Amino acid sequence: MKCYMTGNSPYARKIRVAAIESGLGDEVEWVTLTREERAELVPAMNPLGKVPVAVLESGQVLLDSPVICAYVDSLNKGPKLIPESGDERWAVLTLEALGDGLGEAVIGVSQEAQKPDDKRTQGVVDRQAGKANSGLAALDKQAGDFNEPPLMGEISVACALGYMEYRDVVPGWRETYPALSGWYANILKRQSFILSTPV
């Protein structure tokens, strides 16, 4: 499998962590694209022009991190990152969606904040920052019940938090959400997160 991504994407990191946790990290060819390369190469694979995109040896294209992570997990010979059935499956997928949604809100704030003052829409910043803080508050309440070792939901949350800190979108969040912060500090010690740290 060849996986096309950008360097600091929380969604690309999520796939890398899932692959490493599954023992498949070395079986994926990771292709990090510049912005210019993404604009040139990706639309032929994904009509939305978005990464991550995975291309299988068969030539089949997989779009978006939840689908690619589910594919990686289907190859996993060990304990699954996404339970195959029952209430636990839906709990894990729901937490993954919450983590992905936090990532979307954080990216929304970051992209808007990088615009020149005369192009920036403060309403967009406030709305997305509100979503991020609502998500963080919910995750802080759930953190004591997170799976150990992490499943796909926890991986998604941790990758979103990593991008949030990288872009400094919610300053002081560790003090505001101590349960989530303590959990996050521990998950960062896992080899999968150490190896996938954004440069």
C-alpha positions in Angstrom: 0.0 0.0 0.0 1.2 3.5 -0.8 -0.2 6.3 1.4 0.0 9.9 0.2 -0.1 12.5 2.9 1.1 15.9 4.1 3.6 16.2 6.8 1.7 17.6 9.7 -1.8 16.2 9.1 -3.5 14.7 12.1 -5.3 12.3 9.8 -2.1 11.1 8.2 -0.6 10.6 11.6 -3.6 8.6 12.7 -3.0 6.2 9.8 0.7 5.9 10.7 0.0 5.2 14.3 -2.6 2.6 13.4 -0.2 0.9 11.1 2.6 0.9 13.7 0.3 -0.4 16.4 -0.8 -3.2 14.0 2.8 -4.1 13.2 2.4 -2.9 9.7 4.3 0.4 9.7 7.1 -0.9 7.5 4.7 -2.5 5.0 3.3 0.9 3.9 5.1 3.2 1.5 4.6 6.7 3.0 4.7 9.5 0.5 4.8 13.0 2.0 3.7 15.6 -0.4 4.3 19.4 -0.6 1.3 21.6 -1.2 2.3 22.0 -4.8 2.7 18.2 -5.3 -0.7 17.6 -3.6 -2.3 20.0 -6.1 -0.7 18.3 -9.0 -1.0 14.6 -8.1 -3.9 14.1 -5.7 -6.9 15.1 -7.9 -6.3 12.2 -10.2 -6.7 9.9 -7.2 -9.2 11.8 -5.1 -11.6 14.2 -7.0 -11.9 16.2 -3.8 -8.1 16.9 -3.9 -7.7 15.8 -0.3 -5.1 13.7 1.5 -4.5 11.2 3.0 -5.1 8.8 0.0 -4.0 5.2 -0.1 -3.4 3.2 -3.3 -3.4 -0.6 -2.9 -1.2 -2.9 -4.9 -4.4 -3.8 -6.9 -4.7 -0.1 -7.9 -7.8 0.4 -5.8 -7.9 3.8 -4.2 -9.0 4.4 -0.6 -10.1 7.8 0.5 -10.0 9.4 4.0 -8.4 8.3 7.2 -11.4 6.3 8.7 -11.5 4.1 5.6 -7.7 3.7 5.4 -7.4 2.9 9.1 -10.2 0.3 8.8 -8.3 -1.3 5.9 -5.1 -1.3 7.9 -7.0 -2.9 10.8 -8.4 -5.6 8.4 -4.8 -6.7 7.8 -4.0 -6.7 11.5 -3.2 -10.2 12.8 -3.2 -9.2 16.4 -5.9 -7.5 18.6 -8.1 -5.3 16.4 -8.1 -1.5 16.8 -11.7 -1.5 15.7 -13.8 -4.2 17.5 -15.6 -6.4 14.9 -19.1 -6.3 16.6 -21.2 -5.3 19.5 -21.5 -2.1 21.5 -17.7 -1.7 21.9 -17.4 -1.4 18.1 -19.8 1.6 18.0 -18.2 3.2 21.0 -14.8 3.0 19.3 -16.1 4.4 16.0 -18.0 7.2 17.8 -14.9 8.2 19.7 -12.9 8.1 16.4 -15.5 10.5 14.9 -15.2 12.8 17.9 -11.4 12.9 17.5 -11.7 13.5 13.8 -14.2 16.3 14.4 -11.9 17.9 17.0 -9.2 17.8 14.3 -11.5 19.5 11.8 -12.3 22.3 14.2 -8.7 22.8 15.1 -7.7 22.9 11.4 -10.5 25.4 10.8 -9.2 27.7 13.5 -5.6 27.4 12.3 -6.4 28.1 8.7 -8.5 31.1 9.4 -6.0 32.5 11.9 -3.2 32.3 9.3 -5.1 34.7 7.0 -4.2 38.4 6.9 -6.3 40.5 9.2 -8.4 41.9 6.4 -9.2 38.4 5.1 -9.9 36.8 8.4 -13.4 36.1 9.6 -13.5 36.2 13.4 -16.9 34.5 13.4 -15.4 31.4 11.8 -12.5 31.4 14.4 -14.9 31.7 17.3 -17.3 29.1 16.0 -14.6 26.5 15.3 -12.8 27.3 18.6 -16.1 26.8 20.4 -16.5 23.4 18.8 -12.9 22.5 19.8 -13.6 23.5 23.4 -16.9 21.6 23.5 -15.1 18.5 22.2 -12.3 18.9 24.7 -14.8 19.2 27.6 -16.6 16.0 26.5 -13.3 14.1 26.1 -12.1 15.3 29.5 -15.1 13.6 31.1 -14.5 10.4 29.2 -10.7 10.2 29.6 -10.9 8.0 32.7 -12.7 5.3 30.6 -10.4 5.3 27.6 -9.0 2.0 26.4 -5.5 0.9 27.3 -3.9 -0.1 25.0 -5.5 2.5 22.8 -8.0 1.5 20.1 -8.9 3.6 17.0 -10.9 6.1 19.0 -8.1 7.0 21.3 -5.6 7.1 18.5 -7.9 9.6 16.6 -8.2 11.8 19.7 -4.5 11.8 20.5 -3.6 12.8 16.9 -6.1 15.7 17.0 -4.6 16.9 20.3 -1.1 16.7 18.8 -2.1 18.9 15.9 -3.9 21.3 18.2 -0.7 21.7 20.3 1.4 22.0 17.2 -0.7 24.9 16.0 -1.3 26.3 19.5 -5.0 26.5 18.8 -6.3 26.2 22.4 -3.6 27.7 24.6 -3.6 26.4 28.2 -5.8 23.4 27.4 -3.8 21.1 29.6 -4.6 23.1 32.7 -8.3 23.5 31.7 -8.8 19.8 30.9 -6.5 17.9 33.4 -7.9 14.4 33.0 -7.5 14.5 29.2 -4.1 16.1 29.6 -2.9 13.3 31.9 -4.1 10.6 29.6 -2.5 12.4 26.6 0.9 12.7 28.4 0.9 8.9 28.8 -0.1 8.0 25.3 2.7 10.1 23.9 5.1 7.6 25.4 4.0 4.8 23.1 6.4 4.0 20.3 3.8 4.6 17.7 3.4 8.2 18.8 7.2 8.7 19.2 7.8 7.5 15.7 5.0 9.5 14.1 5.8 12.9 15.8 5.4 15.7 13.3 8.7 17.4 12.2 
